[in-house]
Amino acid sequence: MAKKTRQILRRIQNIKHVRQITKAMYAIAATQVIQRKRALFSARPFGEESKRTLAQLWAAARKQGIEHPFFSRPERKGIAVLVVNSDRGLCGRYVGDINRAALELLEGREEVRLILGGEKAYRFFRRRPWPIVTQYLHAYERPDLRIASRILEDLLALYREQVGEVWTVYMHFRGELVQRVGLERLLPLEVPEARGEELIHEPALPELLDHTARLYLLGRVFGILLEAKASEQAIRRQTMKAATDNADDLIEKLTLLYNKARQHGITAELADIMGGAEALREGR
């Protein structure tokens, strides 16, 4: 019985140690969610406004018969996919959901080029049949325009020379409790019908259209990275909260079991003592 109580006590201590870790990670993730959400919400207005401006410029360009390769589907059949995943684990469904969605997008396709963000995406796809053009490992823990620009240049190089479409798979941040996998085609561009007054454009429209399209795409890639990191931290916070709660429940159950085991042990010892005392009295 003493051995059993020691085993239970050792298990309780181990779970308490794990609980300290999950509680600390929950606190860190909660802080990270606030920071990532603030950055994301600050960037969203730029994306919306740049898309509206791009739509107006494209409408004006079409009226003048001006074409642009970002809006026209090339004859090439290949597809490039940017998978935006995590470099770390302990974030629940985040890693698996993104990799599975990317796998579903790629199944049955032959002419595929992969750009992988995060170590979890690289480990998942490195033994798959599709070629990996480049990978960004531990590169966007805190997303900035520099890394977004590098990723965009890789995507544009593929679109100009090898593929007809560019897609991305990432986690879309809808709220602290709601995150959904996003599948989005980046190229060729699709913009809504222009609304409002026509823009007065200067300098020449083709150059302005090209510059605005690149600026929009840069903002979109940057926004996707921000969406991904906000979602990752939100899901990690949920996961660590659940793990901490489960540890509390398990500690409570094991503590009750430990107390019962101790009680049984004490009862057994008392029975032995009383039995020995009774034997002594009978021996007299």
C-alpha positions in Angstrom: 0.0 0.0 0.0 2.9 2.4 0.8 4.3 1.8 -2.6 1.0 2.6 -4.2 0.6 5.9 -2.3 4.2 6.9 -3.3 3.4 6.2 -7.0 0.2 8.3 -6.8 2.1 11.1 -5.0 4.8 11.0 -7.6 2.2 11.2 -10.4 0.5 14.2 -8.7 3.9 16.0 -8.5 4.6 15.3 -12.2 1.2 16.6 -13.2 1.7 19.8 -11.1 5.0 20.4 -12.9 3.3 20.0 -16.3 0.5 22.3 -15.1 3.0 25.0 -14.2 4.3 24.9 -17.8 0.9 24.9 -19.5 -0.3 27.8 -17.2 2.8 29.8 -18.1 2.4 29.1 -21.8 -1.3 30.1 -21.5 -0.2 33.5 -20.0 2.4 34.0 -22.8 -0.1 33.1 -25.5 -2.7 35.4 -24.1 -0.3 38.3 -24.2 0.8 37.3 -27.8 -2.8 37.3 -28.9 -3.3 40.9 -27.8 -0.2 42.0 -29.7 -0.9 40.0 -32.9 -4.5 41.1 -32.9 -3.5 44.8 -32.6 -1.1 44.4 -35.5 -3.7 42.6 -37.6 -6.4 45.1 -37.0 -4.0 48.0 -37.8 -3.1 46.4 -41.2 -6.6 45.4 -42.4 -7.7 49.0 -43.4 -4.8 49.3 -45.7 -5.7 46.0 -47.4 -9.3 47.1 -47.9 -8.4 50.5 -49.2 -5.7 49.3 -51.6 -8.1 46.7 -53.0 -10.7 49.4 -53.6 -8.1 51.6 -55.3 -6.9 48.7 -57.4 -10.4 47.9 -58.6 -10.9 51.5 -59.8 -7.5 51.5 -61.6 -8.3 48.1 -63.3 -11.7 49.3 -64.4 -10.1 52.4 -65.9 -7.4 50.2 -67.6 -10.0 47.9 -69.2 -11.9 50.9 -70.6 -8.7 51.9 -72.3 -7.9 48.3 -73.5 -4.9 48.0 -71.2 -3.9 44.5 -70.0 -1.7 43.4 -67.1 -0.3 40.0 -66.5 -1.4 40.0 -62.8 -5.0 39.9 -64.0 -4.7 37.6 -67.0 -4.5 33.8 -66.5 -1.3 32.5 -68.2 -1.5 29.4 -70.4 0.6 27.4 -68.0 -1.2 24.8 -66.0 1.1 24.7 -63.0 0.1 25.9 -59.5 2.2 27.4 -56.7 1.0 27.1 -53.2 2.2 29.1 -50.2 1.5 27.1 -47.0 1.7 29.3 -43.9 2.1 27.1 -40.9 3.8 27.2 -37.5 7.4 26.6 -36.4 6.3 25.2 -33.1 3.8 22.7 -31.7 1.5 22.9 -28.7 -1.1 24.7 -30.7 -3.8 22.1 -30.9 -5.5 21.7 -34.3 -3.6 24.5 -36.0 -0.8 22.5 -37.6 -2.9 19.6 -38.7 -5.8 21.6 -40.1 -3.5 23.7 -42.4 -1.5 20.7 -43.6 -4.6 18.7 -44.4 -6.2 21.6 -46.2 -3.0 22.1 -48.3 -2.9 18.4 -49.0 -6.5 18.4 -50.2 -5.8 21.3 -52.5 -2.8 19.5 -54.1 -4.1 16.0 -54.4 -4.4 15.0 -58.1 -2.2 17.8 -59.3 1.1 17.2 -60.9 2.6 20.5 -61.8 3.0 21.9 -58.3 5.5 24.2 -56.7 5.6 24.7 -52.9 6.7 27.6 -50.8 6.5 26.4 -47.2 6.3 28.7 -44.2 7.0 27.2 -40.8 8.9 24.0 -39.8 5.7 22.1 -39.3 4.8 22.5 -43.0 8.3 21.6 -44.1 8.4 18.4 -42.1 5.0 17.4 -43.4 5.7 18.0 -47.1 9.4 17.2 -47.5 8.7 13.6 -48.2 5.7 14.3 -50.5 6.1 14.1 -54.3 5.8 17.9 -55.0 9.0 20.0 -55.3 9.7 22.6 -52.6 11.0 25.8 -54.1 11.9 27.4 -50.8 11.0 27.3 -47.2 10.8 30.0 -44.5 11.7 28.5 -41.2 11.5 30.6 -38.0 11.2 33.6 -40.3 7.9 35.3 -39.4 7.3 34.8 -35.7 6.8 38.6 -35.7 5.7 39.3 -39.3 7.1 42.4 -41.0 7.1 43.9 -44.5 10.7 42.6 -45.2 9.7 38.9 -44.9 6.4 39.6 -46.7 8.4 41.2 -49.6 10.7 38.2 -49.8 7.8 35.7 -50.0 6.0 37.9 -52.6 9.1 38.0 -54.8 9.3 34.2 -54.7 5.7 33.9 -55.6 5.9 36.4 -58.5 9.0 34.6 -59.9 7.0 31.4 -60.1 4.0 33.1 -61.6 6.1 34.8 -64.3 7.9 31.6 -65.4 6.5 28.3 -64.2 2.8 28.4 -63.0 -0.6 29.7 -64.0 -2.0 30.2 -60.5 -0.7 31.1 -57.0 -2.7 30.0 -54.0 -2.1 30.2 -50.3 -3.3 28.1 -47.3 -3.4 29.8 -43.9 -5.5 30.2 -40.8 -7.9 33.1 -41.0 -8.5 35.0 -37.7 -12.2 35.7 -37.3 -12.0 36.2 -33.5 -10.3 35.0 -30.4 -12.5 32.0 -30.3 -13.1 31.4 -34.0 -10.4 30.6 -36.5 -10.9 29.0 -39.9 -8.5 27.6 -42.6 -8.4 30.0 -45.5 -7.8 28.9 -49.1 -7.1 32.0 -51.2 -6.0 32.5 -54.8 -3.5 35.4 -54.9 -2.8 35.3 -58.7 -4.3 36.0 -61.2 -5.9 38.8 -59.3 -9.6 39.1 -58.8 -11.0 42.5 -57.7 -14.6 43.6 -57.2 -16.4 45.9 -59.5 -15.2 49.5 -58.9 -17.6 51.8 -57.1 -17.6 55.5 -56.8 -15.9 58.1 -58.8 -13.1 57.3 -61.3 -9.6 58.1 -60.1 -7.5 60.8 -61.7 -4.3 58.9 -62.4 -0.9 60.4 -62.9 1.6 59.2 -64.1 0.7 56.8 -66.9 -2.0 54.3 -66.0 0.0 51.1 -66.8 2.8 52.1 -64.5 0.3 53.1 -61.8 -1.7 49.9 -62.1 1.5 47.8 -61.9 2.7 49.7 -58.8 -0.7 49.5 -57.1 -1.1 45.8 -57.8 2.3 45.0 -56.4 1.6 47.1 -53.3 -1.8 45.4 -52.9 -0.1 41.9 -53.1 2.5 42.9 -50.6 -0.1 44.1 -48.2 -2.1 40.9 -48.8 0.9 38.6 -48.1 1.7 40.7 -45.0 -1.9 40.5 -43.9 -1.9 36.7 -44.3 1.1 36.3 -42.1 -0.6 38.5 -39.5 -3.8 36.5 -39.7 -1.8 33.3 -39.3 0.2 34.4 -36.2 -2.9 35.8 -34.5 -4.8 32.6 -35.1 -1.8 30.4 -33.9 -1.5 32.3 -30.6 -5.3 32.2 -30.1 -5.5 28.5 -30.7 -2.4 27.9 -28.5 -4.0 29.9 -25.7 -7.2 27.7 -26.0 -5.1 24.5 -26.0 -3.0 25.5 -23.0 -6.2 26.6 -21.1 -7.7 23.2 -21.8 -4.5 21.4 -20.8 -4.3 23.4 -17.5 -8.0 22.6 -16.7 -7.4 18.9 -17.5 -4.4 18.9 -15.2 -6.5 20.5 -12.4 -9.2 17.8 -12.8 -6.6 15.0 -12.8 -4.8 16.4 -9.7 -8.1 16.6 -7.9 -9.0 12.9 -8.8 -5.5 11.7 -7.9 -5.5 13.6 -4.6 -8.8 11.9 -3.7 -7.3 8.5 -4.6 -4.2 9.3 -2.7 -6.1 10.2 0.4 -8.2 7.0 0.2 -5.0 5.0 -0.2 -3.5 6.6 2.8 -6.7 6.0 4.8 -6.7 2.4 3.8 -3.0 2.1 4.7 -3.6 3.8 8.1 -6.6 1.5 8.7 -4.5 -1.5 7.9 -1.7 -0.5 10.2 -4.2 0.1 13.0 -5.7 -3.3 12.4 -2.2 -4.9 12.6 -1.5 -3.0 15.9 -4.8 -4.0 17.4 -4.3 -7.6 16.3 -0.8 -7.7 17.8 -2.1 -6.2 21.1 -4.9 -8.7 21.2 -2.4 -11.5 20.6 -0.3 -10.3 23.5 -3.3 -10.2 25.9 -4.2 -13.7 24.9 -0.6 -14.9 25.4 -0.8 -13.8 29.0 
